[in-house]
């Protein structure tokens, strides 16, 4: 029954999201330049969203759908505890259920 089954890949297309060719990041990189380039991309993101630019500050990022199966309620419950740390930044990007969108806009 090779023709009766279809798989849905849950992941990214590595040919489309190749950091050495990605037009959406500030600094392209490969295995040899990854460490410095990722730090520069972090600084570019911090500046773009209005956060203090400092590569030493831990930055937690989430990009995804705001649906129960992705755990946005767990993330929302953890944020206050995470923010008790001295220096930490959180960036969230996603759409989904309105109750979760409202929760993160607060």
KOLTI-716666 format. One line per 8 residues: number of its first residue (from 1); their letters; for each residue x, y, z of N, C-alpha, C. Coordinates in Angstrom, 1 decimal, padded with zeros to 4 digits. Layout:
BEGIN
NUM> a> X/Y/Z/X/Y/Z/X/Y/Z; ...
end
This chain:
BEGIN
1> xxxxxxxx> 000.8/-001.2/000.0/000.0/000.0/000.0/000.9/001.2/000.0; 001.8/001.3/-000.8/002.7/002.5/-000.9/002.0/003.7/-001.3; 000.9/003.6/-002.1/000.2/004.8/-002.6/-000.9/005.3/-001.7; -001.2/004.6/-000.6/-002.3/005.0/000.2/-001.9/005.8/001.4; -000.6/006.1/001.6/-000.2/006.7/002.8/000.5/008.0/002.4; 000.2/009.1/003.1/000.8/010.4/002.9/001.3/010.9/004.2; 002.6/011.4/004.2/003.2/011.9/005.4/003.2/013.4/005.4; 003.0/014.1/006.5/003.1/015.5/006.6/004.3/015.8/007.5
9> xxxxxxxx> 005.3/016.4/006.9/006.5/016.7/007.6/006.3/017.9/008.5; 006.6/017.8/009.8/006.5/018.9/010.7/007.9/019.4/011.0; 008.3/020.3/010.3/009.6/020.9/010.4/009.8/021.9/009.4; 011.1/022.4/009.3/011.3/023.4/008.3/012.0/022.8/007.1; 011.9/023.5/006.0/012.5/023.2/004.7/013.9/023.7/004.8; 014.9/022.9/004.9/016.3/023.3/005.1/016.8/024.0/003.8; 016.3/023.7/002.7/016.7/024.4/001.5/016.2/025.8/001.4; 015.0/026.0/001.9/014.4/027.4/001.9/015.0/028.2/003.1
17> xxxxxxxx> 015.2/027.6/004.2/015.6/028.3/005.4/017.1/028.0/005.7; 017.9/028.2/004.7/019.4/028.0/004.8/020.0/029.3/005.3; 020.6/029.3/006.5/021.2/030.6/007.0/022.3/031.2/006.2; 022.8/030.5/005.2/023.9/031.0/004.4/023.2/031.8/003.2; 021.9/031.6/003.0/021.2/032.3/001.9/019.9/033.0/002.4; 019.7/033.0/003.6/018.4/033.6/004.2/018.3/035.1/004.0; 017.4/035.6/003.3/017.2/037.0/003.1/016.6/037.7/004.2; 016.1/037.0/005.2/015.4/037.6/006.4/016.3/037.8/007.6
25> xxxxxxxx> 017.6/037.4/007.6/018.4/037.6/008.7/019.5/038.7/008.3; 019.9/039.4/009.3/020.9/040.5/009.1/022.2/040.1/008.6; 022.7/039.0/009.2/024.0/038.4/008.8/023.9/037.0/008.4; 024.2/036.6/007.2/024.2/035.3/006.8/025.4/034.5/007.4; 025.2/033.2/007.6/026.3/032.4/008.2/026.3/031.0/007.7; 027.5/030.3/008.0/027.6/028.9/007.8/028.3/028.3/009.0; 028.8/027.1/008.9/029.4/026.4/010.0/030.6/027.1/010.5; 031.3/027.8/009.6/032.6/028.5/010.0/032.3/029.9/010.7
33> xxxxxxxx> 031.2/030.5/010.3/031.0/031.9/010.8/029.8/031.9/011.8; 029.3/030.8/012.2/028.0/030.8/013.0/028.1/031.5/014.3; 029.2/031.4/015.0/029.3/032.0/016.4/029.2/033.5/016.3; 030.0/034.1/015.6/029.9/035.6/015.5/028.7/036.1/014.8; 028.3/035.4/013.7/027.1/035.9/013.0/025.8/035.7/013.8; 025.7/034.7/014.6/024.5/034.6/015.4/024.4/035.7/016.5; 025.6/036.0/017.0/025.7/037.1/018.0/025.2/038.4/017.3; 025.7/038.7/016.1/025.3/039.9/015.4/023.8/039.8/015.0
41> xxxxxxxx> 023.3/038.7/014.7/021.8/038.6/014.4/021.0/038.8/015.6; 021.5/038.3/016.8/020.8/038.6/018.0/020.8/040.1/018.3; 021.9/040.8/018.1/021.9/042.2/018.3/020.9/042.9/017.4; 020.9/042.5/016.1/020.0/043.1/015.1/018.5/042.9/015.6; 018.2/041.7/016.1/016.8/041.4/016.6/016.5/042.3/017.8; 017.4/042.4/018.7/017.2/043.2/019.9/016.9/044.7/019.5; 017.7/045.2/018.5/017.5/046.6/018.1/016.1/046.7/017.3; 015.8/045.7/016.5/014.5/045.8/015.7/013.3/045.8/016.6
49> xxxxxxxx> 013.3/045.1/017.7/012.2/045.1/018.6/012.2/046.0/019.8; 013.3/046.8/019.8/013.4/047.9/020.9/013.9/047.4/022.2; 014.6/046.3/022.2/015.3/045.8/023.4/016.7/046.4/023.6; 017.2/046.5/024.8/018.6/046.9/024.9/019.5/045.9/024.2; 020.4/046.5/023.4/021.3/045.6/022.6/022.5/045.3/023.4; 022.6/044.0/023.7/023.7/043.4/024.5/023.7/041.9/024.3; 024.8/041.5/023.7/024.9/040.1/023.4/025.1/039.2/024.6; 025.4/039.8/025.8/025.5/039.0/027.0/024.2/038.7/027.7
57> xxxxxxxx> 023.2/039.4/027.3/021.8/039.2/028.0/021.2/038.0/027.3; 020.8/037.0/028.1/020.1/035.8/027.5/018.8/036.3/026.8; 018.5/035.8/025.6/017.4/036.1/024.8/016.6/034.8/024.6; 015.4/034.7/025.0/014.5/033.6/024.8/013.5/033.9/023.7; 013.4/033.1/022.7/012.6/033.5/021.5/011.6/032.3/021.3; 010.4/032.6/020.9/009.4/031.6/020.5/008.8/032.1/019.2; 008.8/031.3/018.2/008.1/031.5/016.9/007.2/030.3/016.7; 005.9/030.5/016.6/005.0/029.4/016.4/003.5/029.8/016.5
65> xxxxxxxx> 002.7/028.8/016.3/001.3/029.0/016.5/000.9/029.0/017.9; 000.0/029.9/018.3/-000.5/030.0/019.6/-001.7/029.1/019.8; -001.5/027.8/019.9/-002.5/026.8/020.0/-002.2/025.9/021.2; -003.1/025.2/021.8/-002.9/024.4/023.0/-001.8/023.4/022.8; -001.7/022.8/021.6/-000.7/021.7/021.4/000.7/022.2/021.5; 000.9/023.5/021.3/002.2/024.1/021.4/002.6/024.6/022.8; 001.7/024.6/023.7/002.0/024.9/025.1/002.1/026.4/025.4; 001.3/027.3/024.8/001.5/028.7/025.1/001.1/029.0/026.6
73> xxxxxxxx> 000.1/028.2/027.1/-000.3/028.4/028.5/000.9/028.1/029.5; 001.6/027.1/029.1/002.8/026.7/030.0/003.9/027.8/029.9; 004.1/028.3/028.7/005.0/029.4/028.5/004.6/030.7/029.2; 003.3/031.0/029.1/002.8/032.2/029.8/003.0/032.1/031.3; 002.8/030.9/031.9/002.9/030.6/033.3/004.4/030.7/033.7; 005.3/030.4/032.8/006.7/030.4/033.2/007.4/031.8/033.1; 006.8/032.7/032.3/007.4/034.0/032.0/007.6/034.8/033.3; 006.7/034.9/034.2/007.0/035.7/035.4/008.2/035.2/036.2
81> xxxxxxxx> 008.3/033.9/036.3/009.5/033.3/037.0/010.8/033.6/036.2; 010.7/033.5/034.9/011.9/033.8/034.1/012.4/035.2/034.3; 011.4/036.1/034.3/011.7/037.5/034.4/012.2/037.9/035.8; 012.2/037.0/036.8/012.8/037.3/038.1/014.3/037.3/038.0; 014.8/036.7/037.0/016.3/036.7/036.7/016.7/038.2/036.4; 017.9/038.5/036.7/018.4/039.9/036.6/018.2/040.4/035.1; 018.9/039.8/034.2/018.9/040.2/032.8/018.4/039.1/031.9; 017.3/039.2/031.4/016.8/038.2/030.4/015.8/038.9/029.5
89> xxxxxxxx> 015.7/038.6/028.2/014.8/039.2/027.3/014.0/038.0/026.7; 012.7/038.3/026.4/011.8/037.4/025.8/011.2/038.0/024.5; 011.2/037.3/023.4/010.6/037.7/022.2/009.6/036.6/021.7; 008.4/037.0/021.5/007.4/036.0/021.0/006.8/036.5/019.7; 006.7/035.5/018.8/006.1/035.8/017.5/005.1/034.7/017.1; 003.9/035.0/017.0/002.9/034.0/016.6/001.5/034.5/016.6; 000.7/033.8/015.9/-000.8/034.0/015.9/-001.5/032.7/016.2; -002.7/032.9/016.5/-003.5/031.7/016.8/-004.8/032.0/017.6
97> xxxxxxxx> -005.1/031.3/018.6/-006.3/031.5/019.3/-006.2/032.9/020.0; -007.3/033.6/019.9/-007.4/035.0/020.4/-007.1/035.0/021.9; -007.5/034.0/022.7/-007.2/034.0/024.1/-005.7/034.0/024.4; -004.9/033.3/023.6/-003.5/033.3/023.8/-002.9/034.6/023.2; -003.4/035.1/022.2/-002.8/036.4/021.7/-003.0/037.5/022.7; -004.2/037.5/023.3/-004.5/038.5/024.4/-003.6/038.3/025.6; -003.4/037.1/025.9/-002.5/036.8/027.1/-001.1/037.3/026.9; -000.6/037.2/025.7/000.8/037.7/025.5/000.9/039.2/025.2
105> xx> -000.2/039.8/024.8/-000.2/041.2/024.6/-000.2/042.0/025.9; -000.6/041.3/027.0/-000.8/042.0/028.3/000.6/042.3/028.9
end
